[in-house]
Amino acid sequence: MPTIDLTAVAVRDEVRPQHPLDAAPRRIGLTLAELQHAAHLAGDAPLPFEVAPPTEADTMQSRLGSSPATTDDQSYRSVVVALHDGADALTRRGLLSDGVLDPGLAGAIGLLASPRTALDIDLRMAGVQAKVWHRQDATAVASLATVDGIVFELGWFATDAWPGELARVAAISEDLELGTSAVPAYVDLPFELADAAAEATRLGRGDLLPVLARRHAGAVRGPGGVLADDAVARVLNALASEAQGRLRALVADVSGARIDTAGVVSWTLLADGWRALRPHREDGVPRLEIRAVAPDDLATGLAPVLEGVR
């Protein structure tokens, strides 16, 4: 079976486009109304998300006032209702003519609806959550992304351009100022310790971190070898206090009747940048490797997961 190699770019003359712009990723912005109408014209192609039904206020909210969730939902619905008609908007933009969609737009929506490989990315950074969907088959990839569920970016590109598009997703927001981190570029620790430390921090019991570090003395490794207990306590504290974002990518083969999930890639954003979180086993003991990575490394991290799908 063919393997998707995200770390390599084809250079053979026969796969080079005749014009450089032919290989460049194309992206267009679409409102929810435009996207839904385009999907309808493309044979009612399913989109990779569903719009939830309206949130109904219960009896208490009716008496005492709406909850923040209900208010937000009502605000969202009001914006959606106010959007321009999807057909008119697409026509004015030259994406719809005589009831026929732009070929690139139609092809991207078709690929979103019937791919072989699905990649869903949940990204949180600088107080903003983004949803990104990548769908791949053969030599093409279609992408869809949104922050607010009202305006979407639809893109399509060759598989060779996938690494660059993944790096674009993981690019750190300009609203964040990076500094130095108390977490080394490489740490490997027992999963039990990481889980217990996260729970203690969540409960406001940071005083327990030195106790947990001593309980797992000699079991935590850094770039230079085993870390001392006091250094472990500082690392555990920094993992919680510095966290300012996360990235979670889920890969699945959706070509058959049964969806087989191949794996998940998880990153956390610390004071100085991204860290990849890789669970593994050592002598039968679950452990967690935390390693510094850059946006360009997302493709490399996903490559073995995608290969597992194939």
C-alpha positions in Angstrom: 0.0 0.0 0.0 1.2 3.6 -0.6 2.7 5.5 2.3 2.2 9.2 3.0 5.6 10.7 3.7 5.2 14.1 5.2 9.0 14.6 5.5 9.8 14.5 1.8 8.8 16.6 -1.2 8.6 15.1 -4.7 11.2 16.5 -7.0 10.8 14.3 -10.1 10.3 16.3 -13.3 7.2 14.4 -14.2 5.4 15.6 -11.1 6.4 19.2 -11.3 3.6 21.5 -12.3 4.2 23.4 -15.5 3.5 26.7 -13.8 4.7 27.4 -10.2 1.3 28.9 -9.2 -0.4 25.7 -10.2 1.1 24.0 -7.1 0.4 26.8 -4.7 -2.3 26.1 -2.1 -5.5 27.9 -2.8 -7.6 29.4 0.1 -10.9 31.2 0.1 -13.0 32.6 3.0 -16.6 31.4 3.2 -19.4 32.3 5.6 -21.4 29.4 7.0 -24.3 30.2 4.6 -22.0 30.1 1.6 -20.3 26.9 2.7 -23.6 25.2 3.4 -25.0 26.3 0.0 -21.9 25.1 -1.8 -22.1 21.8 -0.1 -25.8 21.5 -1.2 -24.9 22.2 -4.8 -22.1 19.6 -4.6 -24.7 16.9 -4.1 -25.5 17.6 -0.5 -22.0 16.7 0.4 -21.6 16.3 4.2 -19.4 18.8 6.0 -17.0 17.6 8.8 -19.0 19.4 11.4 -22.7 19.8 12.5 -24.4 22.9 13.7 -25.9 22.0 17.1 -29.6 22.7 17.7 -30.5 25.8 19.6 -30.0 25.8 23.4 -33.3 26.1 25.1 -33.6 28.1 28.3 -34.9 26.0 31.2 -37.5 27.1 33.8 -34.9 28.6 36.1 -33.3 30.6 33.3 -36.7 31.9 32.3 -37.2 33.2 35.8 -33.7 34.4 36.8 -32.1 35.1 33.5 -30.2 33.2 30.8 -26.9 31.5 31.5 -23.7 32.5 29.6 -24.0 29.4 27.4 -27.5 30.2 26.4 -26.7 33.9 25.8 -23.7 32.9 23.6 -25.7 30.5 21.6 -28.4 33.1 21.0 -25.8 35.6 19.9 -24.3 33.0 17.5 -27.8 32.2 16.0 -28.5 35.9 15.5 -25.3 36.4 13.5 -26.0 33.3 11.4 -29.5 34.5 10.6 -28.1 37.9 9.5 -25.6 36.4 7.0 -26.2 37.2 3.3 -27.9 34.5 1.3 -25.4 31.8 0.3 -26.3 31.6 -3.3 -26.3 35.4 -3.9 -23.0 35.8 -2.1 -21.3 33.0 -4.1 -22.6 34.5 -7.3 -21.4 38.0 -6.5 -17.9 36.6 -5.7 -17.7 34.7 -9.0 -17.8 31.3 -7.3 -21.2 30.3 -8.7 -22.3 30.8 -12.3 -25.6 29.6 -13.7 -25.9 27.2 -10.8 -22.5 25.7 -11.3 -19.8 26.0 -8.6 -16.2 27.0 -9.3 -14.4 23.8 -10.1 -11.8 24.2 -7.4 -14.4 24.9 -4.7 -16.5 22.0 -5.8 -13.5 19.7 -5.8 -12.5 20.8 -2.3 -15.9 20.2 -0.9 -16.1 16.8 -2.6 -12.8 15.8 -1.1 -14.0 17.0 2.4 -17.0 14.7 2.0 -15.2 11.5 0.7 -11.6 11.3 1.7 -9.5 8.3 2.6 -7.7 9.9 5.6 -9.2 12.4 8.1 -7.1 14.6 10.3 -9.0 16.7 12.9 -7.0 19.4 14.8 -8.2 21.2 17.9 -6.0 24.2 18.7 -6.2 26.6 21.7 -3.9 29.6 21.9 -4.1 33.1 23.3 -7.7 32.6 24.5 -8.9 31.5 21.1 -10.0 28.0 20.0 -9.7 26.9 16.4 -11.1 23.8 14.7 -9.2 22.5 11.7 -10.2 19.6 9.4 -7.8 18.1 6.8 -9.1 15.5 4.4 -6.7 13.6 2.1 -7.0 11.1 -0.8 -4.4 10.2 -3.5 -2.3 13.3 -4.1 -4.7 16.0 -2.9 -5.7 17.5 0.5 -8.6 19.7 1.4 -8.7 21.8 4.5 -11.4 23.6 6.5 -10.8 25.8 9.5 -12.8 28.2 11.7 -12.5 30.1 15.0 -16.1 31.2 15.5 -18.2 28.8 13.4 -19.4 31.7 11.2 -16.5 32.4 8.9 -14.5 29.5 7.5 -11.3 29.2 5.5 -11.5 26.5 2.8 -8.3 25.4 1.1 -7.0 22.8 -1.3 -3.5 21.8 -2.2 -1.3 18.9 -3.3 0.0 16.4 -0.7 3.5 17.7 -1.2 2.3 21.0 0.3 0.9 19.3 3.4 3.9 19.8 5.7 3.8 23.6 5.1 0.1 23.8 5.7 0.5 21.8 9.0 3.2 24.2 10.1 0.9 27.1 9.3 -1.8 25.6 11.6 0.8 25.2 14.5 2.3 28.7 14.0 2.4 30.5 17.4 0.1 33.6 17.6 1.7 37.0 17.5 -0.4 37.9 20.5 1.8 35.6 22.6 5.2 36.8 23.9 7.6 33.9 24.3 10.3 33.8 27.0 12.2 31.2 28.9 10.9 28.0 30.3 11.7 26.1 33.5 11.0 22.9 31.5 14.1 21.4 29.8 14.0 20.8 26.0 13.7 17.1 26.9 12.0 15.4 29.9 11.0 11.8 30.4 8.9 10.9 33.5 6.5 8.2 34.7 3.0 8.8 33.5 1.7 8.2 37.0 3.8 11.2 38.2 2.7 13.5 35.5 -1.0 12.6 36.1 -0.7 13.0 39.9 1.1 16.3 39.5 -1.6 17.7 37.1 -4.4 16.7 39.5 -2.6 18.3 42.5 -2.1 21.5 40.5 -5.7 21.5 39.4 -6.8 21.2 43.1 -4.5 24.0 44.1 -2.2 21.7 46.0 1.1 22.7 44.6 2.7 22.0 48.0 2.4 18.3 47.1 4.7 18.5 44.1 8.0 18.0 46.1 6.4 15.1 47.8 5.5 13.5 44.5 9.0 14.2 43.2 10.6 12.4 46.1 8.2 9.4 45.7 9.5 9.0 42.1 13.1 9.8 42.9 15.5 8.8 40.2 12.7 8.1 37.7 12.8 11.4 35.8 15.3 12.1 33.1 16.4 15.3 31.5 18.9 16.2 28.7 21.8 15.4 31.0 20.4 12.3 32.7 18.5 11.8 35.9 17.0 15.0 37.5 17.3 15.8 41.2 14.1 15.9 43.2 14.1 19.7 43.5 14.5 20.1 39.8 11.7 17.6 39.2 9.4 19.7 41.4 10.2 22.8 39.5 9.5 21.1 36.2 6.1 19.8 37.4 5.2 23.2 38.6 6.2 24.8 35.3 4.3 22.3 33.2 1.1 23.6 34.8 1.9 27.3 35.4 3.4 28.0 32.0 0.8 26.2 29.9 -0.8 28.8 27.5 -2.1 26.6 24.7 -2.6 23.1 23.3 -2.8 21.3 20.0 -4.5 17.9 19.6 -4.5 16.1 16.3 -6.6 13.0 15.7 -6.0 10.8 12.6 -8.4 8.2 11.2 -8.9 6.1 8.1 -12.5 6.9 7.0 -12.4 5.1 3.6 -14.4 2.1 4.9 -17.6 1.5 6.7 -15.7 1.3 10.0 -13.6 4.2 11.2 -10.2 3.0 12.5 -8.5 5.6 14.7 -4.7 5.3 14.2 -3.6 7.7 16.9 -3.4 11.1 18.5 -0.6 13.7 18.5 -0.7 16.1 21.5 1.3 19.3 22.0 1.3 21.8 24.9 2.4 25.4 24.6 4.8 26.5 27.3 6.6 29.8 28.0 9.2 29.3 25.3 7.2 27.4 22.7 5.6 24.0 21.9 6.3 20.7 23.6 5.3 17.4 22.1 3.8 14.9 24.6 4.5 11.3 23.6 3.2 8.4 25.8 5.3 5.3 25.7 6.3 2.2 27.8 9.6 1.3 29.3 10.0 -2.1 30.9 6.2 -2.3 31.0 5.8 1.0 32.9 3.8 3.8 31.2 5.9 7.0 30.7 5.6 10.4 29.1 8.2 12.0 26.9 8.1 15.8 26.7 10.2 17.2 23.9 10.6 20.8 22.5 9.3 21.1 19.0 8.6 23.8 16.4 5.6 24.3 14.1 7.6 22.7 11.3 7.8 19.5 13.4 4.1 18.8 13.3 4.3 17.0 9.9 7.2 14.9 11.2 5.2 14.0 14.3 2.2 13.0 12.3 4.0 11.0 9.7 4.2 7.7 11.6 0.6 8.1 12.7 -0.5 8.6 9.1 1.7 5.7 8.0 -0.2 3.5 10.6 -3.4 4.5 8.9 -2.1 3.4 5.5 
